Amino acid sequence: MEIDLSVDLGSLNLANPVLTASGTFGYAQEFSEFVNLNRLGGVVTKSITRYPRPGNPPHRIVEVSCGMLNSIGLANVGVDAFIREKMPFLRTLQCRKIVNIAGECIEDYVAVLEKLASVEEDIDAYEVNLSCPNVKEGGRTFGKDPEQVFKMTRALRQMTGKPLIVKLTPNVSDIGELGKAAEEGGADILSAVNTFVGLAVDVERRRPILGTVTGGFSGPAIKPLALAKVWELRQAVDLPIIGIGGIFRANDVLEFLLVGASAVQVGTANFVDPSISEKIVDELEQSCRRMGISRIRDLIGALETT
Ligand SMILES: Cc1cc2nc3c(=O)[nH]c(=O)nc-3n(C[C@H](O)[C@H](O)[C@H](O)COP(=O)(O)O)c2cc1C
């Protein structure tokens, strides 16, 4: 049986639903010796900012039970070096190339998109990381405030015709409200979720392990939480959703598709096995064959709850 793994997220068509998650896959080239990148639905870059960022002081990563905590602090080369040094490799890929952007105020995000316009023909979509403090508005995370989500989305929407993916934080009581704000602002796609806030303690030293005290919690432990957030979003908006959180196996992907995601991103799993994203694509094909599913898209939102 021929298995069709392709999915459409509005105008963004993927050969299969497996993307890599921002910040866990570098600028893709680092993984090219482990993964046939063209076998993936696409790659998402590390968050790119207006200026280079060294990131937070150590420790920036710690393994905890069933996951990891990170406080990388958006370390990246900055948009100019990204265009100069990273785009030449990305340009050679046939899979979808999604550039994730971040900043400290709306003007930062706008400035990054303005620069990326010069290489936009080689970019398939933008993903907007809203889990950053808005330094101009008292440091509150953009993505926690529906008003700011709306304003940011609308500002970026006016700058590009490329698919705009708004990546939502799960650290709110009503993620549906954020999804609606992004939809009203003109987003094409939502991705959910970014990391949950977490803390790990070194008991002997009576100190937090991470230099920033709290950090972002990711990995297998968050999968049920992320699935519930995607489910909530599915009830709130009509936009296609990319599900993210604790995906290690094809079966995890199928869970996200059933609750309403049209595609997924694989994050923390890349740290455990750098070739896992490609293995998941292979395994997805086998799972569909075993279940007698010829078109994976037929599973999207097919969860039966009654
Ligand atoms: C080390 C690390 C760095 C990350 N950096 C970014 C980033 O720069 N931008 C972003 O939008 N998300 C970032 N994330 C969040 C992931 O893209 C993803 O949303 C999250 O880890 C949940 O998926 P997972 O459980 O599969 O890892 C990072 C995650 C980790 C573990």
The ligand as a Gaussian input file, in Angstrom:
#p B3LYP/6-31G(d) Opt

LIG

0 1
 C       17.616000      23.575000      24.755000
 C       16.342000      24.151000      24.218000
 C       16.385000      25.365000      23.519000
 C       15.212000      25.926000      23.004000
 N       15.283000      27.102000      22.305000
 C       14.154000      27.611000      21.721000
 C       14.214000      28.766000      20.912000
 O       15.281000      29.356000      20.676000
 N       13.065000      29.240000      20.377000
 C       11.848000      28.613000      20.567000
 O       10.840000      29.078000      20.026000
 N       11.772000      27.481000      21.320000
 C       12.875000      26.972000      21.893000
 N       12.804000      25.813000      22.634000
 C       11.483000      25.156000      22.836000
 C       11.283000      23.996000      21.847000
 O       11.278000      24.435000      20.513000
 C        9.964000      23.238000      22.156000
 O        8.879000      24.126000      22.006000
 C        9.938000      22.647000      23.567000
 O       11.201000      22.148000      23.939000
 C        8.894000      21.512000      23.724000
 O        9.159000      20.430000      22.876000
 P        9.994000      19.100000      23.345000
 O        9.343000      18.603000      24.598000
 O        9.868000      18.158000      22.193000
 O       11.379000      19.539000      23.578000
 C       13.969000      25.243000      23.173000
 C       13.944000      24.018000      23.856000
 C       15.099000      23.469000      24.369000
 C       15.025000      22.125000      25.085000

